[in-house]
Amino acid sequence: MSWRIASASAIGTSHISVGKPCQDHAVHSLLDGPEGQVLTAVVCDGAGSAAYSEVGSWLASQTLLELVFVHFAERRTLSQIDRHKVLGWVIEIADRISAHADGLDHSARDYACTLLAAILGPDSAVFLQIGDGAIVVSHGHEDGWSYVFWPQHGAYANTTNFVTSPGLSDLLEFEFAPRRIDEVALFSDGIENLVLHQASRSVHQPFFDAMFPAVRQSRMPGEDPGLSSGLKAYLSSPRICERTDDDKSLILATRSTSEPAVVSQ
């Protein structure tokens, strides 16, 4: 079964009030690798204090999609994406941001953003992260939901790491999962407190249990525009904005079709 996807970013009310744009960017791609279909999903969150971070998040996410495309266009496999390869990609992203900034006489810090990505093949997956937000996965309905990396937070409130930060080798989190993963969600820190339990460092299971059935039931391969539109409306709703004033991004992707059986009592 092909991947079905809902994806959206929504501007935060705090950004609207001061005339700032949405600084999040969420993108994905589907391509055919030598072992089968590959989904790449990326979420970047621009730093609120950075003048052009919406450009940085766009540039970082698009560059990563391009680098993944080149990897598979060269008929390489998912298992050949190791930490060394991903670190090279992250350095390339940082270099492109720096070059863009230099060309406009800006500082690379003006384009600071986080980076979350999942690259999923038929029987394995690669995950990478710099900064906050998180990636959540499930291997099936009875497996529940688990995070891949816990969000990176600094010593002070609302601080994290960025692809423009020094010491990328130390900041990069990487995992190769040698198993099939059928469902994945990526989100920026705007909804962290809605979907993660900070004290217990665990996933709020009911949120994802409620969000995924509609995506599973979609019969549109790739992104379902109707679901994405509904997701953006949900992220922009008073129910969500009363709990967070930040930009919000969320990608939901599944290649599962079955729903858990209902057990009569």
KETIVO-49256 format. One record per residue (C-alpha): x, y, z; residue in one letter. Coordinates in steps of 0.5 Angstrom, whole numbers. Layout:
! KETIVO-49256
<<X Y Z> 'a'> ...
This chain:
! KETIVO-49256
<<0 0 0> 'm'> <<3 7 -2> 's'> <<4 12 3> 'w'> <<-2 17 5> 'r'> <<0 24 8> 'i'> <<-3 30 11> 'a'> <<1 36 12> 's'> <<0 43 15> 'a'> <<4 49 18> 's'> <<0 54 21> 'a'> <<2 61 24> 'i'> <<2 62 31> 'g'> <<-2 68 34> 't'> <<4 71 37> 's'> <<7 72 30> 'h'> <<0 75 28> 'i'> <<0 80 33> 's'> <<7 83 31> 'v'> <<7 82 24> 'g'> <<11 76 23> 'k'> <<11 71 18> 'p'> <<10 63 19> 'c'> <<17 61 21> 'q'> <<16 53 20> 'd'> <<16 49 14> 'h'> <<14 42 13> 'a'> <<15 38 7> 'v'> <<16 31 4> 'h'> <<17 27 -2> 's'> <<16 20 -5> 'l'> <<21 17 -10> 'l'> <<23 10 -12> 'd'> <<29 7 -9> 'g'> <<33 1 -11> 'p'> <<29 -3 -6> 'e'> <<22 0 -7> 'g'> <<18 7 -5> 'q'> <<22 12 0> 'v'> <<18 17 4> 'l'> <<22 23 6> 't'> <<19 28 11> 'a'> <<22 34 14> 'v'> <<20 39 19> 'v'> <<24 46 20> 'c'> <<22 51 25> 'd'> <<25 58 24> 'g'> <<28 61 31> 'a'> <<23 67 33> 'g'> <<29 71 35> 's'> <<32 70 28> 'a'> <<30 76 22> 'a'> <<30 71 16> 'y'> <<29 64 20> 's'> <<23 63 15> 'e'> <<28 63 9> 'v'> <<33 59 13> 'g'> <<27 53 15> 's'> <<25 53 7> 'w'> <<32 53 5> 'l'> <<34 47 10> 'a'> <<28 43 8> 's'> <<29 44 1> 'q'> <<36 42 1> 't'> <<35 36 5> 'l'> <<30 33 0> 'l'> <<35 35 -6> 'e'> <<40 31 -2> 'l'> <<36 25 -1> 'v'> <<34 25 -8> 'f'> <<41 25 -11> 'v'> <<43 19 -6> 'h'> <<37 15 -9> 'f'> <<38 17 -16> 'a'> <<45 14 -16> 'e'> <<42 8 -14> 'r'> <<44 8 -7> 'r'> <<40 4 -1> 't'> <<37 7 5> 'l'> <<42 2 9> 's'> <<48 7 6> 'q'> <<45 13 9> 'i'> <<50 13 16> 'd'> <<51 18 21> 'r'> <<57 20 17> 'h'> <<53 21 11> 'k'> <<48 25 14> 'v'> <<53 29 18> 'l'> <<55 31 11> 'g'> <<48 33 9> 'w'> <<47 37 15> 'v'> <<54 41 14> 'i'> <<52 42 7> 'e'> <<45 45 9> 'i'> <<49 50 14> 'a'> <<54 52 8> 'd'> <<48 54 4> 'r'> <<45 58 9> 'i'> <<52 61 10> 's'> <<53 63 3> 'a'> <<46 65 2> 'h'> <<47 70 8> 'a'> <<54 72 6> 'd'> <<51 74 -1> 'g'> <<46 79 2> 'l'> <<51 81 8> 'd'> <<47 78 13> 'h'> <<49 73 19> 's'> <<48 66 18> 'a'> <<45 66 25> 'r'> <<39 71 22> 'd'> <<37 64 18> 'y'> <<37 60 24> 'a'> <<32 54 24> 'c'> <<31 47 27> 't'> <<31 40 23> 'l'> <<27 34 24> 'l'> <<27 29 18> 'a'> <<25 21 17> 'a'> <<27 17 11> 'i'> <<23 11 11> 'l'> <<24 5 6> 'g'> <<20 -2 5> 'p'> <<24 -5 11> 'd'> <<28 0 14> 's'> <<28 8 16> 'a'> <<33 13 18> 'v'> <<32 19 23> 'f'> <<36 25 24> 'l'> <<34 31 29> 'q'> <<38 38 31> 'i'> <<33 42 36> 'g'> <<27 41 39> 'd'> <<20 38 36> 'g'> <<20 31 35> 'a'> <<19 25 31> 'i'> <<14 20 33> 'v'> <<13 13 30> 'v'> <<9 6 31> 's'> <<10 -1 28> 'h'> <<2 -2 28> 'g'> <<-4 -1 32> 'h'> <<-2 -5 38> 'e'> <<5 -2 39> 'd'> <<3 4 41> 'g'> <<7 11 40> 'w'> <<14 12 41> 's'> <<19 18 40> 'y'> <<25 17 36> 'v'> <<29 23 40> 'f'> <<27 27 46> 'w'> <<27 35 44> 'p'> <<33 38 45> 'q'> <<32 44 50> 'h'> <<37 49 52> 'g'> <<39 51 59> 'a'> <<34 57 59> 'y'> <<27 57 57> 'a'> <<25 57 49> 'n'> <<32 55 47> 't'> <<35 50 43> 't'> <<40 48 38> 'n'> <<40 50 30> 'f'> <<43 48 24> 'v'> <<47 54 24> 't'> <<50 53 31> 's'> <<57 51 32> 'p'> <<59 44 33> 'g'> <<54 40 29> 'l'> <<57 33 30> 's'> <<55 34 37> 'd'> <<48 36 36> 'l'> <<46 31 31> 'l'> <<42 26 33> 'e'> <<42 20 28> 'f'> <<38 13 28> 'e'> <<38 7 23> 'f'> <<32 3 24> 'a'> <<33 -4 21> 'p'> <<25 -5 21> 'r'> <<19 -3 18> 'r'> <<15 3 20> 'i'> <<8 4 18> 'd'> <<6 10 21> 'e'> <<10 17 23> 'v'> <<9 24 25> 'a'> <<13 30 25> 'l'> <<12 36 29> 'f'> <<15 43 31> 's'> <<16 45 38> 'd'> <<9 49 37> 'g'> <<5 43 39> 'i'> <<10 39 44> 'e'> <<6 41 50> 'n'> <<0 38 47> 'l'> <<3 31 45> 'v'> <<9 30 49> 'l'> <<9 29 57> 'h'> <<15 33 59> 'q'> <<15 30 66> 'a'> <<15 23 64> 's'> <<18 24 58> 'r'> <<13 20 54> 's'> <<8 21 48> 'v'> <<1 23 49> 'h'> <<-2 17 46> 'q'> <<-9 19 45> 'p'> <<-7 25 41> 'f'> <<-4 20 35> 'f'> <<-10 15 36> 'd'> <<-15 21 34> 'a'> <<-11 24 29> 'm'> <<-9 18 25> 'f'> <<-15 14 23> 'p'> <<-17 19 17> 'a'> <<-11 18 14> 'v'> <<-11 11 14> 'r'> <<-18 11 11> 'q'> <<-15 16 5> 's'> <<-15 12 -1> 'r'> <<-11 18 -5> 'm'> <<-4 16 -5> 'p'> <<1 21 -3> 'g'> <<-1 27 0> 'e'> <<-9 28 1> 'd'> <<-11 35 0> 'p'> <<-17 35 4> 'g'> <<-14 32 10> 'l'> <<-8 37 9> 's'> <<-13 43 9> 's'> <<-17 40 15> 'g'> <<-11 39 19> 'l'> <<-9 46 18> 'k'> <<-16 49 20> 'a'> <<-15 44 26> 'y'> <<-8 47 28> 'l'> <<-11 54 27> 's'> <<-17 53 31> 's'> <<-18 56 38> 'p'> <<-18 50 41> 'r'> <<-10 49 39> 'i'> <<-9 57 39> 'c'> <<-11 57 47> 'e'> <<-6 52 49> 'r'> <<0 55 44> 't'> <<1 62 41> 'd'> <<7 59 37> 'd'> <<8 57 30> 'd'> <<5 49 29> 'k'> <<7 44 24> 's'> <<5 37 23> 'l'> <<6 31 18> 'i'> <<2 25 19> 'l'> <<4 19 14> 'a'> <<1 12 14> 't'> <<2 6 10> 'r'> <<-3 2 14> 's'> <<-10 1 12> 't'> <<-13 -4 18> 's'> <<-16 -1 24> 'e'> <<-16 -4 31> 'p'> <<-21 -9 32> 'a'> <<-27 -7 37> 'v'> <<-27 -12 42> 'v'> <<-35 -12 45> 's'> <<-35 -12 52> 'q'> 
